[in-house]
Amino acid sequence: MNYSLFDFLNLLGALGFFIYGMKVMSEGIQKVAGEKLRDIMSAMTSNRFLGVFTGLLITSLVQSSSATTVMTVSFVNAGLLSLGESISVIMGANIGTTVTGWLISIFGFKVKISSVTLPIIAIGLPLMFSNKSNLKSWAEVLIGFALLFMGLDALKSSVPDLKGNPQILEFLANYADLGFLSLVISILIGTVLTIVVQSSSAAMALTLVLLNQEVITLEMAAGIVMGENIGTTITANLAAIVANTQAKRSARAHFIFNVFGVAWMLLAFPFFMRFIESIMPFFRTLMQDDSPTELALALFHTSFNIVNTFLLIWFIPLLEKIVNKMVIPKTEEEKYHLEYISGSMMGTSELSVLEAKKEVAKFGQLIERMHNLVEKMVNERDSKAVNHLNEKIGYYEEITDKIEIEIADYLLKISEGEMSEKTSLRVRSMLGIVGDLERIGDVYYQISKTYERKQKEKAWFTPDQREHLNFMMGELKEALKVMNLNLDANYDNVTLEKADEVEKRINKLRNKLRKVHLKSMENRDYNMKSGIYYTDLFNSFEKIGDHVVNVTEAITGRI
């Protein structure tokens, strides 16, 4: 046997070369597409069939079903997609990921694309030094594409020569003639292989190379591909262990969908392989090749996923119910944990910023809930109810501190990587936004403590004082609504007019209340103690208004 440890390391290195090329190309495509991916997904998922097409399209573009799945889960959390719509997108992603097999089958073996990889890098390299981020992203696409096929070429030469060294994979031959058991063993091999390399595309590439070198038969390769379908869902479920409820549900749906597909294919395998063989003459004529087994495998992979999608697309509502029952939120408190980011970075800084933006928007909604609690407190006279509201506001204030730290840490991680100038400005503005939102939370907490002291000291407000404070809180509520609409919108379309208008009304009302208050104090309409608390409250509300308008200023770039 002439296959040494060094040769095996060469094989691992070639596989790593291929995976790295796939990663660079995928990230480059995602950067080029940017927010267009979000627009496509939100616009094209109005029904389950469009959802499947969307998943297929996005995965074909970015060459990563994982990136599509992550984006899909984030849109479910953001309310842009329902869980059912997300399942249809994941089904489409399963079909889209088969494009890799076709690219490798057609170009990797039939066309010597490796001979033009260096010229492709030569074209891409000057673009890497461009000042325009879009050109740099295109450079990544070109260089990643070249590295991918250079890795494939290295993979082909690193696979052991079975003809010269038949004993290397002799153990596979022992399982080739076991009928149904051979298929099960092949599926297990594919599952483990995908879990090990952490990429179904890389596992597919290795399977195609083994088939091309006649190390395995077409039937075994088909079984391995089926196992790869399961393996890619296991890695997603492992990643979802530390994720939020909706991420877990999407991962479970993906797992059920793929496992069900493998289950029925186990029963229909002989008939399905005959069907593949029956349509292969067309491809033999098209490719002018008597035995395009790699194309047969790519055809099996695509056909299998298309048929599986067609079978299960009608049962998406049932699948949604199943995963909802499988994954139940642990506590009510989970609502206030970070939903869209969990410390791990997305594929690109652009997608990471998109996740952070949704988390910031959710932070703004939490602040609005704090305002509603304070509004109740100011109008509450029962001391027990005031204490309960005060505790709840204190709990929310602790959450705002935690959210600010976690979002800021995530944004700082994004800033450590390579990103466009636009993304850099977006990160900086978000850091300013979360700072202002946290300070709003602090002011609301101070208001609650002030009101609690007022209650304990029995410093009662007059009907006029309470009415004036309600006017102020009404204006502030309007400001918060404007702020949250802006946080949820496309930042490029946000303007300052509405926020400035509400802020001016708050300042004008504060000045008016101050004059009325000073006049009332002179006339001794109420005592000094209640007057001090009253002044503290409307000044605090005005301070919140300043921070609220600061948020919109940061969104528009005025920071």
Sequence and secondary structure as in RCSB ss.txt:
>XXXX:A:sequence
MNYSLFDFLNLLGALGFFIYGMKVMSEGIQKVAGEKLRDIMSAMTSNRFLGVFTGLLITSLVQSSSATTVMTVSF
VNAGLLSLGESISVIMGANIGTTVTGWLISIFGFKVKISSVTLPIIAIGLPLMFSNKSNLKSWAEVLIGFALLFM
GLDALKSSVPDLKGNPQILEFLANYADLGFLSLVISILIGTVLTIVVQSSSAAMALTLVLLNQEVITLEMAAGIV
MGENIGTTITANLAAIVANTQAKRSARAHFIFNVFGVAWMLLAFPFFMRFIESIMPFFRTLMQDDSPTELALALF
HTSFNIVNTFLLIWFIPLLEKIVNKMVIPKTEEEKYHLEYISGSMMGTSELSVLEAKKEVAKFGQLIERMHNLVE
KMVNERDSKAVNHLNEKIGYYEEITDKIEIEIADYLLKISEGEMSEKTSLRVRSMLGIVGDLERIGDVYYQISKT
YERKQKEKAWFTPDQREHLNFMMGELKEALKVMNLNLDANYDNVTLEKADEVEKRINKLRNKLRKVHLKSMENRD
YNMKSGIYYTDLFNSFEKIGDHVVNVTEAITGRI
>XXXX:A:secstr
    HHHHHHHHHHHHHHHHHHHHHHHHHHHHHTTHHHHHHHHS SSHHHHHHHHHHHHHHHT HHHHHHHHHHH
HHHTSS HHHHHHHHHHHHHHTTHHHHHIIIIIISS GGGGHHHHHHHHHHHHT S HHHHHHHHHHHHHHHHHH
HHHHHHHHS  TTT TTTTHHHHTTTTSTHHHHHHHHHHHHHHHHHHT HHHHHHHHHHHHHTTSS HHHHHHHH
HHHHHHHHHHHHHHGGGS HHHHHHHHHHHHHHHHHHHHHHHHHHHHHHHHHHHHHHHHHHHT S  HHHHHHHH
HHHHHHHHHHHHGGGHHHHHHHHHHHS  S GGGGGS SS  SS  SSHHHHHHHHHHHHHHHHHHHHHHHHHHH
HHHT   HHHHHHHHHHHHHHHHHHHHHHHHHHHHHHHHHHS   HHHHHHHHHHHHHHHHHHHHHHHHHHHHHH
HHHHHHTT    HHHHHHHHHHHHHHHHHHHHHHHHHHS GGG  SHHHHHHHHHHHHHHHHHHHHHHHHHHTTS
S HHHHHHHHHHHHHHHHHHHHHHHHHHHHHT  
